[in-house]
Amino acid sequence: MKNKKFYIFLAVVLIILAGVIWFKFLNRGPKTGSDFASSDATAVTVAANAALAKSLNLADQKDFEDAKRGLIAVPTGKILAKDGSVIWDFDRFHFVQGDAPPTVNPSLWRHAKLNKVIGLFKVCDGVYQLRGFDNANLTLIEGKTGWIVHDPLSCRETAEAAMAFARKHLGNKPVSVIIFNHSHIDHFGGVLGVISAEEAIRRKIPIVAPEGFMEEATSENVLVGTAMGRRATWQFGTQLPASAKGLVDSGNSNSVALGETGILPPTIIVDHTPQEINLDGVRFIFQNIPDSEAPAEMAFYLPDLKAYCGAEILNQTMHQILTLRGAKIRDALLWASYIDDALVRFGQADVYFGTHNWPVFGNARVVDFMKKQRDAYKYIHDQTVRMINAGMKPNEIAAELKLPASLETFFAVRGYYGTARRNARAVYQHYIGWFDGNPANLDLLPRQDAANRYVDMMGGADRVVKAAQKAFDRGEYRWGAELLNHVVFAQPDMKAARELLARTYDQLGYGAESGIERNWYLTAAQELRSGKNGPGPDPAKGIDLMVWMPIDNFLAAMAASLDGPAADGKAFKINVVFSDLKESYILWIENAVLHYRKAPPAVDANATLTLTKGVFLKMVIGKAGIKDMMGDDVQVAGSKIDLIRFFSLIKKPPATFPIATP
């Protein structure tokens, strides 16, 4: 009997792990030393970077003055996890100083230097920011009784360190209000480092968030989270060493923090514009901006301080309409309209501050900043639509579209994060979809099959590599990458092709103005040289967040992990009863589809699994032991063999699948 329970336990753990997608989507720690090799910048790359440098006024110091304004104190050292591992290193990017090295786009280098201006800052009377403690900024607004904390970073460790640093220099005031700006984890995940759940409940702390926040925050990256998580490690360069040949900047910040994440449910919901709320004696006018940069998002204006917080619809960089890591496409036209609405309502602001990067000071400069951000998104939208209606295809539009001179040289809309090229493709996809209308692209061959045929048609791998070497020597890196990609997928063990493609990606990375495009190219080069990189995410770090996730989200992910071909012809019905929630679900397979429904247990089920949500979450993160399964919290009734057969059809997706290689 005990052996059967043990096997059931193993099956359930494996299967639920297959169905669950972790919120903490980044792998641990950067690669260093022998794990990372790279080539030098070629003469072509150096010349291209030098030409770009001449086209921009990189010596302009106004942004640096804004970034340094109000500096109170600078942190040093490291933020450590409970086990002693490094969560955040304040000194990691000290090499970013002086002139740009040959291996970094000079415009990106300037932006990285600005993001490296970190510390505790006074933005204006009553508003302070902690910048450089994490990917996002933690903002403190002085209330009558304590600190109004806006955007408590992405993890407990960095938020805790930021609050301790602020209290050291500003005084030991309590937290009086928490504001979640939007539903991305870097803007709420550290809340338990700001205040414990017990204290928040005991003191009845107001927690303000936009409409739909909890739904979006706890469902972000669930169904396709394995793929998003893998791709996020490439976007943010988490496996790259911080160096002039590796990670330099990620656009919104130098880097991202990895730690324990949590959440608290909001007590005040912002659901319309304008929505005025007095929070601890401070007047806020909220602007509800759903389906912009995030599905649930809001901005706000402090009328008594004439300060506007633009959330992430405003940044010191062009943002992404479709992220490289993967997400639902954003609406560029709606995004621009929200900025225009803010100009009408809050255009008298004397200071703008955001959830990333540095503020803008002075009404004229704030208005100019907002107008140019608005117009960049609307220009990309309108011109892409114009070219769509002229019959142009995504790549043609991306090559043709160029911002007007008044926008192109404005640093705050340069492509350090998103780019005009990628955003144009995203607008095309938003309206038209993946198919460009050319029937040759209607049913393309799989990558590896096509690669074999291309290489064979071009006379074999050696001949293609020779042609790619000539392209490399001429500085035609994009063409060389296209040629070599075919060889790598046709003959993945051909070292000469892999190394030349890695060197090609090095050069594309060294020339990229977008921090995340640089990270993508250099991580691809790393994969080509050393194979798969990085361990999977640690699900235990997200347990305080998963507590709030609806059971339906887990079951939807489980259904999306069903091995359809293996389930063809199978018919199972399983009851899952959560004893502590007093809820039960019926799971059944029909037509090779896994369905679930919240309902009383079915009398004709093959088996019934009864457990608590706590045990369920422990199983999800692989922390439930055999003793847990033998306790009163878990019961199995009916056919244990059918239960095992049912769960065996749920397949765990590989967390470290290759991207640039077969």
N, C-alpha and C positions, 0 to 999 in steps of 0.2 A: 504493500500500500504506500509506504513511504517513497519507494523508488518511483512509482507512478506519479506521485505528487511532485517529485523532483523533476521528472521529465516534462510534466505539464508546466512547471515553473520555468524551465529553460525555454520551452517553446513560446510561452506567453511573453517572456522578456525579449526574446529575439524578434518576435513579430511586432510587438508594440513599438520597439525601437525602430522597426522598419516604417511604421506609420507616422512617427512623430518627427517633425522638422524643428530643429532647435532655433530659438531666437538668437542665441549668441552665435553669430554666423562667421566669426573670424577664427582662424587657426592660431595656435600658440607660437609666439616667439620667432624672430627673424633668423634666417640662415646666415652663417658667417663662415669665414675661412675657406676651407676646401670645398664647401658646399656651393660656393658662389664664385664663378669665374667670369671675366668679361674682357672684351677687347678695348683698344683705345679708339678715340674718335678719329675718323679719317679726315683727310684734307677737305673732302666735299662737305662733310658735316660741319667742320670748323668754319668753312666759308659761308655756309648757309646760316649758321648761328650768328656770324659776324654781320651778315647782311640784315638780318632781322634786328639786331641791336642798333644798327644805324637808322632803321625806320621808326624807332620809338625813342621817346625822351626818357630813357632809363635813369637819368640823373635827377629827375624830378623828385624833390624831397617832401612834397606836401603830404603824401600818404604816410610817410615815415613820421612826420610831425603828428599826424592824427593818431597813428598807432602808438606813439610814445606818450601822448598827452595824458596827463593825470596819473602817471605811474607813481605808485605808493611803495611797492616792494616787489622783489623778484625772487621766486623760489629756486632752490637748487637741490641736487641729490635725486633720490628715487622714491617712488611710491611702491610699496611691497604688498604682496598678497599674504594671506595667513601662513602659507607654506614657505614664505621667503622669496618666492619668484618675483620678478620685476613686472609690475603692472604699467609703470610709467617712468620714464627717465627724462628729467628736465634738461639734462645736458647732452642728450642724444644728437641734437642738431647744431651743436656749437661749431661744426665745420662749415656751416653755411654763413660765410662772411667774405668780404672782399669782392673782387671781380668774379664773374662766372667762369668756372673751369671749362675746358673744351668739351666735356662730356655732359654738359647741362645747357639746355636752352636758356639764353640770358634773360629773357622775359620771365620764365618760370623761376629762375634763380632770384630775381628781384622779388617776386611774389613770396617765395620761400623765406627770404630774409624778413619780409613784413610779418609773415605768420610766426616767425621765430621771436618776435617782440612779445614776450610773455610776462605775466605777473598779475598783481592786483592793481586795478586802475579806478580812479574816480572819473566817471563819464560826465556827470553834472551833479548839482546839488541833490543829494539823496539817492543817487544811482551809482552803483559800483559794479565792475566786472572782473571776474577771474578768467583770464585768457591763457591758454597754453597748459591747462591742467588735464585736457582731454581733447577729443575731436571738436566739441562744441564749447560755447562760452556759458559759464554760470553767472547770472546777473542777480545782484542783491539790490532791492529797493527798500529804502528805510521807511518803515511804518511807525505808527504811534507806539506800539508795544514791542516790536521786534522786526526781524528781517522777513521781507516778502521775497521768497526764493523762486526765481524764474529759470527753468530749464536745468534740472539737477544732474546734468552730465549722463554718461552712459553706464557707469558702474559704481558700485558702493565705495570702492577704495579711492577712486579719484575724487568723488563728491565729498567724501569724509575729509580727505586731505585739503580740498579747496575751502571747506567751511572752517576747518581748524586754522588755516592760514589767514582767512579773512578775520576771524575772531581775534587772532593774535594782534592784528594791526588796526582793527576797527572797534574792538570791544566785544565782550561776551554776551551778545543779545540773543534771545531765543528766536526760533522760527515761528512766525505768526501766520504766514500764508505760503502755499506752494502753487506755482503756476506751471502747468505742462503746456508748452507751446504747440507741439504737434505730436503725431503718433509714431515718429521714428525713434528707435531705442536710444540714440545718443542724446535725446532731449528729455528722457524720463527715467532711464534704467538705473541711475544712481540715487534715486530718491531715498532708499533705505540707508544711505550714508549721510543724508541730510537730517532725517528724523526716522525713528522707529515706527512701525505700524502701531504698536501699543501706545506710544506717546501721541501720535496723530489722532487716534481714536479717543484717548483719555482727555486730551485738551481740545477736542473738536476743531482741529485745524482745518480751515477752508482750503479745499484743493480744487483749483479751477482748471478746466480743460475744454477743448472744443467739442461740439456735438459729434458723436460717433467715435470718440477717442478710445474708449476701452475696447470696443469691437475691433478697431483697426490696429491698436497697439498689441493686442493679444493674438491677432491673426496674421500680422505681417510675416511673410516668408514661410507660412505653414505648408501649403500644398507643394510648392516647388522650392522649399527652403534648402534642400540638399544642394541643388544646382546653384541657387542664389548664394549660399554660404561658400561654396567652392569658388564661385566667380568673384565674390567679395574679397577673398584673399588676394586675388590678382588686382582688383581695382585699387585696393589700399596698400598694396605692396607689403603685406605683413610678413612675407618670407624673404624680403630683400634686406640686406644690411643697409643701415643709414650711412650713405657715403656719396661722393661725387659720381660714382658709377652705379649707384643703387638708389635707394629711397631718398628723395629730397623733399618732396611735398606732395600732398594729396588734394590741393586746391582749396578746400574749406579749412584745412589745417595742415600742419606738418604730418600728423599721423593719427592713429586711432588707439584707444585704450581697450584692453581686454581684462575683464574682471567679472565679479558677481553682479548680476542684474536683478532688478525687482520692479515693483509697481505698486501704487496705491490707487484705489478707485476715487474718481472726482466726486466732490460734493456740490459743486457749482458748474453748470454747463453753459457755455457760450454758444448760442444757436442763431443769432441774427446780428445784423449791423445797422446802426450802431447799438451797442449794448453797454450802458454805463453801469459800473459796479464800484462801490466804495469798499476797498479792502484795507483793513487796518488803518483807516484814516486817509488813504490815498485814493484819489479819483482815477479810475481807469475807464477808457472808452475802447471797447473791444470791437474788432473787425473780424467777422467770421469769414474765412476764406477756404472752404472745403474744395477738394479735388484740384488743388493747385500743386504745390511741391509735395504735399502729402494728402491722402484722402481726408484726414481730419486735421485742420490747421487753423490758427488764428493769429492775428497781429493785434497790437494795441497802441493807444496814444495816451500819454500822461499830460493832460491839458494844463495842469498847474506848473509843470516843468517844461512844457513845449518840447517834449521828447517822444519820438516815434520808434517803436520796435517793429521792424518789418518782417519778423519771423524769418522764413527762408525764401520768401518771394523776392527778397532783396539780399544780395551778397556782394562781396568785393571781387566777384568773378561771374562769368556766365555760368548758369546752372545747367542741369541736364533735363531735357524733356523726356528722354528715355535713358535710364542708367545703364552703364556697362555691366553691372552686377546682375541686372534684370529687375524689372518692376512693371507695374501697369503704366502705360503711356500717359504722360501728363498733357493737359490741354494748354498749348502755348497762348492761344487767344484769350482764354479765361484768365490765365496767369497775368497777362498784360493788362487786362481789364481791372483786376484787383489792385494793381499798382496805380492805375489811373484813378480808381475810386479813392485810394489813400491820398493821392495828390489833392483831390477835391476836398476831402474831409479834413486832412491833417497837413496840408501844404504849408501851414504856418510854423511847422516844427523848426526848432533851432538846432536840434541834434537828432541824428539817426543812430541807433545801435541795433546790432543784429545778434543772431544766435551763433554766428561764425564770424571770423575775421575781426576787423577793427571798425570803430565808428566813423561818422562824417560829421563835421561841425560847421555851423553857420547856415542860416536859412537858404541863401542863394545856392550854396554848394549842395545842401541836402536836396533841394528841388531839382537841381541839375542831375544829380546822382539818380534820383528816382525816375526822372524823365528818360534818361538814357538806358536805364535797366528796362523800363517799360517798352521803349522803342526798339531795343535789340530783339526782344522776344516777338514783338508784333511785326517787325521787319522780316525776321526769319519766317514767321507764319505766313504773312501775306505774299512774300516773294516765292516761297515754296508752292503755295496754292496757285499763284499765277503760272508758274512753270509746270505744275501738274496739269493745269487746264490747257497748256500748250503741248501736252503729250510727252513731256520730258520724264525720264526715269530717275529713280532715287540717286544713283551714283552720278548721273549727269547733273542733277540739281545741286548735289553736294559740291561738285567741282566748279559749277558756275556761280553759286551764291557767294557773295562777298559783301560784308557790311559796308555801309557808306563811310566816307572819310571821317565824318563827325563822330561816328561810333567806333570805328576800327582802332583809333589811337587812344580811346578812353579805357584806361586800365581796368576799371571795374566791370567791363563787359568783354574783356579778353578771355580766351578759352582755357583758363587754368583748371577748370573742373569739367563742365560741359564745353562743347565747341559748336560753332555755327554749322560745320559739316554734319556732325552727328545729329544735331537738333533738326536740321533740314530733313534728314532721313526719317527722323521720328515723326515729324509733321506729316510726311508722306504716308508713313505706316498708320498714323492716327486716322487719316481719312480714307486711304485706298487699301491698306493692308499689305501683306507680304508679297503679293503677286504684282509684278511690274507690267503685266499685259503682254509680254513677249511669250508666245506659246512654247518657245524653246526652254523657258524657265518654269513651265507649268508643272512638270513632273520630272525634276532633275534626278540623276543617279545619286546614290549614296556617295559620300566623299571618297571613300577608299576605292570603290569601283571606278568612279570617274578618274581618280588619280592614276590608277593602273593603265587605263586606256590612253590618257594624255601622255604619260611617260613612254608608253609603247609607240604611240603615234609620232612622238618627237625624236624617236631613235634610241631610246634607252636612257637609263638614269645618268650614266657618265656624261652623255652629251648634254642633257638638261643642266647638270651641275656646271659644266663648262660655260654654257650660255648664261647661267645665273652669276658665275664669277665675273664675266664680262660686264653684266649689268651692275654688279657690286662695284667694280673698278670705275665705272662711269658715274657712280652715285645714284643709280636708278634702283633705289632700295625697295620701293613698293613693287616694281616689276620683278625684281629678283626674289622677293618674298613669295610672290604668286607662283613663280616657277618652282622654287624649292619646296613649297608646301605640297605640291603634287608628288615630288620625289619622296618626301618624308612619309606621306600617307601610302605611297605605293611600296616603298622599301624602307620601313622604319628603322632598320638596323644599319643603314648606310651612314657611317660616322661622318664622312666628308660632307654629305648633304646636311646633316643635323648641325654640324659646327658652322658651316657657312650660313645657314639660316639663322643660327643663334647670333652670329656676328652681324647679320643684316638687321635683326631685331634690335641689337645693341644700338646701331646707328639711328634707327627710327626712334628709339627711346631717347637717345641723346639730343635729338632734334625736336622732340615733342614739347609744345608749350603747355599742354594739358598734363598736370601731375598724374592723373589716373591713367591717361594713355601711355605715359612713360612707364608707369608701374606695370601696365599690361604687357608692353613689349619686353621689358627686362625680365619679368617673371616667366614669360614664354621662352626667352633665351635660357633661363635657368632650368626650365623643364626639359628643354632639348639637350642640355649638357648633362644633367644629373638625374633625369627621370622625375617621377612624381615627387612633389615637395610638401612637407608639413603633415603633422598628425591631424586627426579630426578635432572638431570643437569639443570642449568639455561641457556636457549637458548639465552637470551639477551646478554650474555657475548661473544657470537660468531658472533654477527651481523656484525662487521667489516670484518670478514672473509667470511661470507655468501654473502656479496655484490659481491664478485668476483666469486662466484660459478655459473657455467653455468645452465641455466634453465633446460636443459636436465637432469642434475643430480637430481634435485628435482623431476622431472616427472618420472625418472627411479625408484626412491625410492617410489613414489606414486603407481606405477604399482606393485611393489613388496609388497604393503600393501593391495592389493585388496583381499577381501574375496571371493576366488574362488568358493566354494560351493554355497554361496549366490548369486553369479553373474551368475551361471549356468542358461542358458535360457534367460538372460537379454541382451538387445541390446540398448545402449545409445551412442550418439555422441555429444560431447561438444566442442565448440570452446573456446579457452582461448587466449585473445588478450592482449599483453603487449603494452599499448599505448605509453609509453616513449621509448621503445626499437624498436618500429616499427616492432615487430615480432608477429607472431601468431602461435598457435599450435592447431591441431585437436587431441582430445582424444576420443577414442571409445573402447567399450567393444565388443569382438567377441570371441566366444568359451570360455567364462569365463576368458579371458585374456584382460588386459588393455593395449592397444597400444597407442602410441603418435607419431605424425609426425609434423615437422615444415612445415607449409603450409598455404596458404590463407584460411580464414574461409570457412567452407563447407556450402553450401546453404541448405543442408538437415539436419543440426545439430538440435538437440532437444533444445539447448540453447547456448547462447554466453555470456561469462563472460569477461568483459573488465576492466583492472586495470593496475596500474603502478607496476614496480618491487619493488619500495619502499613500497607500500601498501602490495604487496605480501609477502615481508619479514616480515613486521609487523604482518601480519596474521600468518606467519610461527612461529614466536616467541610469539604469543599470545598478542601482544601489540596494535593491531588495535582495536579501539573502534567503537561504533555505529556511531559517528560523521564522522569517516574516511570512513565508508561504505556509508554514505549518501552524500558524496562529489562528485565532478565531476570526481574523479580519478577511481570510480567504477561504472560500468553500467552492468545491466543484461537484456538480450533480449531473447525472446522465452519462452519456458515452464519453469517456476520457479520450478514447482513440479518435473519435470524430472531432473532438476539440483540438487535438494535436494536428489532425489532418487539415482542419479549417485554417489554423494559424500558420501551417507550413506553406500555404498559398500566398502569404503576405511576405514580400521580399524586401530585405533591407537594401536601400540604394547605396552605392559606393560613395563615401564622402570625399574621396580624393581622386576622382576620375580624371584622366588626362584631358587637356583642352587643346594644346597646340600640337599634339601628337595623337596617333590612332589609339 
